Amino acid sequence: MPNDLISTDPIVAQNFYLEIDGENIILSGVSGLDVEHDVVTIQQNGPTGRMQIVKTRGNTQKAPDLTITRMAPSDAMADPIWKWFIAIRDKGLTMDRASARKNGSIVLYDTSFVEIGRFNFIKGWPSKIATDAVSTESSEAVKETITLVIERLDRVK
C-alpha cells in the first residue's frame, strides 16, 4: 500500500552548501534560517468594556543572524572568511560599505543532489568567529562558529 502522507523525498539536512559572492565555502553546519515578520499587537476595548487584543502582521521583516559551523582552517590568514573578518575589524563597516557586506546563498539538495531549496541573504558580514576549546584530552577536529549579521533573508526556492 503506497504512503499517501509522503509523496516526495524529504530535504536531507546534510545536503547543503554556502556560497558568498560566488565563492563556495566549505562548512559543516548552518543555523538561523528563520524568515519572520514583526507582529503588531493592538489593544482596544470592546463593547462590554473589556480589553481585547488583536494581532496583525506588520510590514517589517526580521533578519536573523546566521550561524555557520566549520572545521577551523590551518592557515587562518589565507582563509577568505578570516580575511573578511579582519578587514571589517581593521577598517570598520562605514569606510567601504559595499565591499564589507556581501550577499550569499544557502543551497539545499534532495537525496539525488538536485537543488530543491535556496535561502538568499543580503548584505551580510561576520560579527564573530568563535573557535572551539582545545584540550590535551581531545582528538576531535577544532571547529569554528561564525556569526553572520544579515539585513535580509529570503527563501526563493
N, C-alpha and C positions, 0 to 999 in steps of 0.2 A: 504494500500500500504506500503510495507516494506521500511525502510530507508536505501538506498544504500550507504549513505555517512558514516554512523557509523555502523560498523558490530561487534564491540566488546565493552564491557563495558569500560568506561574510568577509568583511575587511579584516585582514590579519594584522595585529598590532606591530609585528616585527618587520613588515614590508613597507619601508618608507625611506625617504632621504630629504636632505635640506639643501636648498640652493639659495645663495645670496649673491645678488647682482650677477647672475650667470655662472657663478663658481660653485661646484658641488663640494659640500662639506661632509666629511665622514663623521658619524656620530652614533651613539648607542641609544639615545632616548630624547623625546621632546614631550613637554607637558605645557599646559596653558592654552590649549586650542579651544578657548571659550569665546563664543560670539554672543554678546549680550547687549541689551539696551537698558538704559536707565528707566526706572519706573517712577512715574509721578504719582504721589498719593494725595488725594484731595479729601479733606474732611468738611462735612457740611451737616447741618441739622435737617432732619426730615419733618414731615407734617406733625408728628407726635412730640416733637421737641428733642428727640434722641439723636445723638451724633451718629452719622453714617460715614463710612469710609469707602471711597471709590478709588480704585487703582486703574490707571490708564498708562499706556506705553508712551514714554517720552520720545523725543527725536534724537537724543544723544546716544551714540553707540559707545559702549565702554571698550577700551582697548586693554587687553590683558598683558601681563609680562609673559614672555615665552621663556621656558627653562629648558636648556639644552644640556644633555649629558654626553660626554665622550671620553675616550682614553686620552690622558694628558700627553701632549706631543713631546718628543725627546728634545727637539730644538724649538723652544717656545718663541725665540726671537725671529725665526723664519716662518712661523705659523701665521696665516692670514688673520685669524681672529685675534691673536695676541697683538699683531701689528696694528690692527684696527683699534683695539682697546687702548694701547699705549698712545696712539695718535690723538685719541679723544682726551686721554688723561693729560697729555702734554699741551695740546692746543685748545682744548675745550670744544664745545659744540657750536659756539656762535661765530668762530673765526671762519670756518669753511663748512657751513651747514650742509651744503649739497653733497659733499663727498663724505662727511662724517656719518650721515644717516643713509642707510641702504634698504632696498626692497628685496624681498625674497619669498620663497615658497616652501611649504612642507608638502611633499607629494606622497600620497598613499597608493598602494598597489594591492590587487587581489592575489589569490594563490597562484595564478599563472603569470604574475608580474606585469599585468596590464594596469595602467594608471586608471584609478577609479575615484580618486578624491584629491583635492588640492586646496590648501589654505594659503592665500597670499597675504603677506604682511607688508605694510607701508612704513617707510621712514624709521627703521629700527636701528638701534645702537646698543652695544654691550655696556651695561652699567656695572657688572660684577663678574669676576671669574673666581670661583672657589675651588681650590684643589683639595682632594681627599687628604685625610691624615695619613701619615706614614708610620710604620712600626716595624721593629725587628721580628715581630711575631706573625707578620702577614706576608703572604706570597702573591696576593692579588695585584692586578694592574692598577696603577694610580689613575683615578678619573678626575675630570674637571666638570663642574657645573657652571654653566654660563647663563646669566640673566640678560635677555634682550628686552629692552623697553621699546615698545612699538606705538605708532599713532593709530593704526587701524589693522584689523584682521578680518578678512572676507573668505568665506567658503565659496569657491567658484565652481567646484565640480564635486 
